Structure formats: structure tokens, C-alpha cells
Amino acid sequence: MTPSTISYPILDPGKPLAVRAGQTALAVMAKAPRAGKVKTRLSPPLTPDQAADLNICFLKDTAENIAAVAVLGGAAGVISYTPVGDEALFDTLLPADFALIPQRGDGFGERLVATAQDLLSCGYGSVCLIDSDSPTVPRAAFERAMAELQREGDRIVIGPAVDGGYYLIGLKRAHPELFAGITWSTPSVFSETVAAAKEAGMEVVVLPLWYDVDDGETLELLSAELLGDALPAFATVSGYRAEHTRAYLRMLRSQGEEG
């Protein structure tokens, strides 16, 4: 299956559309869901195939959550994907009005700023870069991010994660300084990014604290939230119901009980 025949358009930064100027691109940073290539820190307790299946559930839930925000107007759902050539692995997983854009750059920070640059070049008025590891982010967080970015004036919107990173960063301009020199995959990512924004004289809007699911401990937190209706201790609002993820976790639990 070639890129020209997949279900979703691939955005071209060289072909901006004026109609996008009033929209926020809600862009999920995602790897193509291949077993052994995604959610590797969840193996164990999961097998590589189970981890990939769970990753697909995360992607479906996050995309559906975003689509519900976008349908209200003023936003568009996008998957910023890697690697190039694996576009077909996203086929049928996303809402019909989503689009794809390939990632470029070597390090994580480079890919983030390049995605922001490319989406702004496509004509979008602002961009939210969203992780693919947080399927229960409250919809209100996405709605507030979009609303803040559509106000006059420059600012960043950032959603802190309990591990010290962030699950969302929203911008109206690419601002490479927010991604340069950050010690990625450490507990200081959020604080370093906020410090960089303040040093640049930017307004910072902080969203509700949430969490990424990237190891056995956070998988247990997710299971407690979705199967036990246990709101995380740090949460001030209820999370998204994430029905695809909920159903898959329920199936895994039943298989474990039967085993």
C-alpha cells in the first residue's frame, strides 16, 4: 500500500491552506505500531505483541478524544508519525478527518520543533504536540489548550506529567529555544522547558497534571483508573474514559485470571 492510497491525507508544508489559519493542529507524536518497536518498556509485564496492541488502543483513544474537540470547530487532528514508509500501519485506526505528517530530525527535541515548524508552515494558526502514551488525558485539557492558543498574543501551553515531563506543549510559533538543551527523558524536562520559556519572556499556561504510561508501575495506575474507577491521587479532574484501552485491559485481566 503506497502513501497515495492510504485513508488519510499526508500534509505538505510546502502547500499551506489559508482555511487552516484559524485552527489549532492537535498533533499526536506517534511511532508506527510495530511489535518490538513501541511501548518496549512494557515488555515485561506484557509481550511485545500485547504492548503493540495496547499502543494501538492508546492511539485510537487519544485520536477519538481529539476528534471530539475538533468537531466543535477551531481544531484539526493530526498524527506526526515515524518512520516514513510505515504510513499504512495507521490505516483504519484514526477518525476519518485526521491527517498525517512525517516526522523529521534525529533527536526527540529536533522532531518536536520540526513538527511544530511543519504544521505552522501548513497554515495552522497554532500547534499542540501531544504524546501518544496518555490515553486518559481529560478532554478539558485539550479544550483549554486550544482556547488559550486562540487568544491574542504569544504564549506556550504545557501539560505537566507526574514523571517530570509533559504530555502536551502548545505553541503559536515554533520557538526552537524551548527544545534546545533540554535533558530529555529525565524528571527535569517540564521545569527546564518552563524556565526556557520564561527566559524568552513568554507567558506560560499550565494545564492539569496527568501521567504517561510507559512502564509496569504506570500501567497499574492506568488499570486502576480504567478498571477500578480509581482517580489518580494527583488528579483534580476525571480522565477520559478511553474505551478501547479499557476493553483491552479488561481482556488481559480475564486472560490472566483464566491462566
Secondary structure as a PSIPRED ss2 file (coil, helix, strand):
# PSIPRED VFORMAT (PSIPRED V4.0)

   1 M C   1.000  0.000  0.000
   2 T C   1.000  0.000  0.000
   3 P H   0.000  1.000  0.000
   4 S H   0.000  1.000  0.000
   5 T H   0.000  1.000  0.000
   6 I C   1.000  0.000  0.000
   7 S C   1.000  0.000  0.000
   8 Y C   1.000  0.000  0.000
   9 P C   1.000  0.000  0.000
  10 I E   0.000  0.000  1.000
  11 L C   1.000  0.000  0.000
  12 D C   1.000  0.000  0.000
  13 P C   1.000  0.000  0.000
  14 G C   1.000  0.000  0.000
  15 K C   1.000  0.000  0.000
  16 P C   1.000  0.000  0.000
  17 L C   1.000  0.000  0.000
  18 A H   0.000  1.000  0.000
  19 V H   0.000  1.000  0.000
  20 R H   0.000  1.000  0.000
  21 A H   0.000  1.000  0.000
  22 G H   0.000  1.000  0.000
  23 Q C   1.000  0.000  0.000
  24 T E   0.000  0.000  1.000
  25 A E   0.000  0.000  1.000
  26 L E   0.000  0.000  1.000
  27 A E   0.000  0.000  1.000
  28 V E   0.000  0.000  1.000
  29 M E   0.000  0.000  1.000
  30 A E   0.000  0.000  1.000
  31 K E   0.000  0.000  1.000
  32 A C   1.000  0.000  0.000
  33 P C   1.000  0.000  0.000
  34 R C   1.000  0.000  0.000
  35 A C   1.000  0.000  0.000
  36 G C   1.000  0.000  0.000
  37 K C   1.000  0.000  0.000
  38 V C   1.000  0.000  0.000
  39 K C   1.000  0.000  0.000
  40 T H   0.000  1.000  0.000
  41 R H   0.000  1.000  0.000
  42 L H   0.000  1.000  0.000
  43 S C   1.000  0.000  0.000
  44 P C   1.000  0.000  0.000
  45 P C   1.000  0.000  0.000
  46 L C   1.000  0.000  0.000
  47 T C   1.000  0.000  0.000
  48 P H   0.000  1.000  0.000
  49 D H   0.000  1.000  0.000
  50 Q H   0.000  1.000  0.000
  51 A H   0.000  1.000  0.000
  52 A H   0.000  1.000  0.000
  53 D H   0.000  1.000  0.000
  54 L H   0.000  1.000  0.000
  55 N H   0.000  1.000  0.000
  56 I H   0.000  1.000  0.000
  57 C H   0.000  1.000  0.000
  58 F H   0.000  1.000  0.000
  59 L H   0.000  1.000  0.000
  60 K H   0.000  1.000  0.000
  61 D H   0.000  1.000  0.000
  62 T H   0.000  1.000  0.000
  63 A H   0.000  1.000  0.000
  64 E H   0.000  1.000  0.000
  65 N H   0.000  1.000  0.000
  66 I H   0.000  1.000  0.000
  67 A H   0.000  1.000  0.000
  68 A H   0.000  1.000  0.000
  69 V H   0.000  1.000  0.000
  70 A H   0.000  1.000  0.000
  71 V C   1.000  0.000  0.000
  72 L C   1.000  0.000  0.000
  73 G C   1.000  0.000  0.000
  74 G C   1.000  0.000  0.000
  75 A E   0.000  0.000  1.000
  76 A E   0.000  0.000  1.000
  77 G E   0.000  0.000  1.000
  78 V E   0.000  0.000  1.000
  79 I E   0.000  0.000  1.000
  80 S E   0.000  0.000  1.000
  81 Y E   0.000  0.000  1.000
  82 T E   0.000  0.000  1.000
  83 P C   1.000  0.000  0.000
  84 V C   1.000  0.000  0.000
  85 G C   1.000  0.000  0.000
  86 D C   1.000  0.000  0.000
  87 E H   0.000  1.000  0.000
  88 A H   0.000  1.000  0.000
  89 L H   0.000  1.000  0.000
  90 F H   0.000  1.000  0.000
  91 D C   1.000  0.000  0.000
  92 T C   1.000  0.000  0.000
  93 L C   1.000  0.000  0.000
  94 L C   1.000  0.000  0.000
  95 P C   1.000  0.000  0.000
  96 A C   1.000  0.000  0.000
  97 D C   1.000  0.000  0.000
  98 F C   1.000  0.000  0.000
  99 A E   0.000  0.000  1.000
 100 L E   0.000  0.000  1.000
 101 I E   0.000  0.000  1.000
 102 P E   0.000  0.000  1.000
 103 Q C   1.000  0.000  0.000
 104 R C   1.000  0.000  0.000
 105 G C   1.000  0.000  0.000
 106 D C   1.000  0.000  0.000
 107 G C   1.000  0.000  0.000
 108 F H   0.000  1.000  0.000
 109 G H   0.000  1.000  0.000
 110 E H   0.000  1.000  0.000
 111 R H   0.000  1.000  0.000
 112 L H   0.000  1.000  0.000
 113 V H   0.000  1.000  0.000
 114 A H   0.000  1.000  0.000
 115 T H   0.000  1.000  0.000
 116 A H   0.000  1.000  0.000
 117 Q H   0.000  1.000  0.000
 118 D H   0.000  1.000  0.000
 119 L H   0.000  1.000  0.000
 120 L H   0.000  1.000  0.000
 121 S H   0.000  1.000  0.000
 122 C C   1.000  0.000  0.000
 123 G C   1.000  0.000  0.000
 124 Y C   1.000  0.000  0.000
 125 G C   1.000  0.000  0.000
 126 S E   0.000  0.000  1.000
 127 V E   0.000  0.000  1.000
 128 C E   0.000  0.000  1.000
 129 L E   0.000  0.000  1.000
 130 I E   0.000  0.000  1.000
 131 D E   0.000  0.000  1.000
 132 S C   1.000  0.000  0.000
 133 D C   1.000  0.000  0.000
 134 S C   1.000  0.000  0.000
 135 P C   1.000  0.000  0.000
 136 T C   1.000  0.000  0.000
 137 V C   1.000  0.000  0.000
 138 P C   1.000  0.000  0.000
 139 R H   0.000  1.000  0.000
 140 A H   0.000  1.000  0.000
 141 A H   0.000  1.000  0.000
 142 F H   0.000  1.000  0.000
 143 E H   0.000  1.000  0.000
 144 R H   0.000  1.000  0.000
 145 A H   0.000  1.000  0.000
 146 M H   0.000  1.000  0.000
 147 A H   0.000  1.000  0.000
 148 E H   0.000  1.000  0.000
 149 L H   0.000  1.000  0.000
 150 Q C   1.000  0.000  0.000
 151 R C   1.000  0.000  0.000
 152 E C   1.000  0.000  0.000
 153 G C   1.000  0.000  0.000
 154 D C   1.000  0.000  0.000
 155 R E   0.000  0.000  1.000
 156 I E   0.000  0.000  1.000
 157 V E   0.000  0.000  1.000
 158 I E   0.000  0.000  1.000
 159 G E   0.000  0.000  1.000
 160 P E   0.000  0.000  1.000
 161 A E   0.000  0.000  1.000
 162 V C   1.000  0.000  0.000
 163 D C   1.000  0.000  0.000
 164 G C   1.000  0.000  0.000
 165 G C   1.000  0.000  0.000
 166 Y E   0.000  0.000  1.000
 167 Y E   0.000  0.000  1.000
 168 L E   0.000  0.000  1.000
 169 I E   0.000  0.000  1.000
 170 G E   0.000  0.000  1.000
 171 L E   0.000  0.000  1.000
 172 K C   1.000  0.000  0.000
 173 R C   1.000  0.000  0.000
 174 A C   1.000  0.000  0.000
 175 H C   1.000  0.000  0.000
 176 P H   0.000  1.000  0.000
 177 E H   0.000  1.000  0.000
 178 L H   0.000  1.000  0.000
 179 F C   1.000  0.000  0.000
 180 A C   1.000  0.000  0.000
 181 G C   1.000  0.000  0.000
 182 I C   1.000  0.000  0.000
 183 T C   1.000  0.000  0.000
 184 W C   1.000  0.000  0.000
 185 S C   1.000  0.000  0.000
 186 T C   1.000  0.000  0.000
 187 P C   1.000  0.000  0.000
 188 S C   1.000  0.000  0.000
 189 V H   0.000  1.000  0.000
 190 F H   0.000  1.000  0.000
 191 S H   0.000  1.000  0.000
 192 E H   0.000  1.000  0.000
 193 T H   0.000  1.000  0.000
 194 V H   0.000  1.000  0.000
 195 A H   0.000  1.000  0.000
 196 A H   0.000  1.000  0.000
 197 A H   0.000  1.000  0.000
 198 K H   0.000  1.000  0.000
 199 E H   0.000  1.000  0.000
 200 A C   1.000  0.000  0.000
 201 G C   1.000  0.000  0.000
 202 M C   1.000  0.000  0.000
 203 E E   0.000  0.000  1.000
 204 V E   0.000  0.000  1.000
 205 V E   0.000  0.000  1.000
 206 V E   0.000  0.000  1.000
 207 L C   1.000  0.000  0.000
 208 P C   1.000  0.000  0.000
 209 L C   1.000  0.000  0.000
 210 W E   0.000  0.000  1.000
 211 Y C   1.000  0.000  0.000
 212 D C   1.000  0.000  0.000
 213 V C   1.000  0.000  0.000
 214 D C   1.000  0.000  0.000
 215 D C   1.000  0.000  0.000
 216 G H   0.000  1.000  0.000
 217 E H   0.000  1.000  0.000
 218 T H   0.000  1.000  0.000
 219 L H   0.000  1.000  0.000
 220 E H   0.000  1.000  0.000
 221 L H   0.000  1.000  0.000
 222 L H   0.000  1.000  0.000
 223 S H   0.000  1.000  0.000
 224 A H   0.000  1.000  0.000
 225 E H   0.000  1.000  0.000
 226 L H   0.000  1.000  0.000
 227 L H   0.000  1.000  0.000
 228 G C   1.000  0.000  0.000
 229 D C   1.000  0.000  0.000
 230 A C   1.000  0.000  0.000
 231 L C   1.000  0.000  0.000
 232 P C   1.000  0.000  0.000
 233 A C   1.000  0.000  0.000
 234 F C   1.000  0.000  0.000
 235 A C   1.000  0.000  0.000
 236 T C   1.000  0.000  0.000
 237 V C   1.000  0.000  0.000
 238 S C   1.000  0.000  0.000
 239 G C   1.000  0.000  0.000
 240 Y C   1.000  0.000  0.000
 241 R C   1.000  0.000  0.000
 242 A C   1.000  0.000  0.000
 243 E H   0.000  1.000  0.000
 244 H H   0.000  1.000  0.000
 245 T H   0.000  1.000  0.000
 246 R H   0.000  1.000  0.000
 247 A H   0.000  1.000  0.000
 248 Y H   0.000  1.000  0.000
 249 L H   0.000  1.000  0.000
 250 R H   0.000  1.000  0.000
 251 M H   0.000  1.000  0.000
 252 L H   0.000  1.000  0.000
 253 R H   0.000  1.000  0.000
 254 S H   0.000  1.000  0.000
 255 Q H   0.000  1.000  0.000
 256 G H   0.000  1.000  0.000
 257 E H   0.000  1.000  0.000
 258 E H   0.000  1.000  0.000
 259 G C   1.000  0.000  0.000
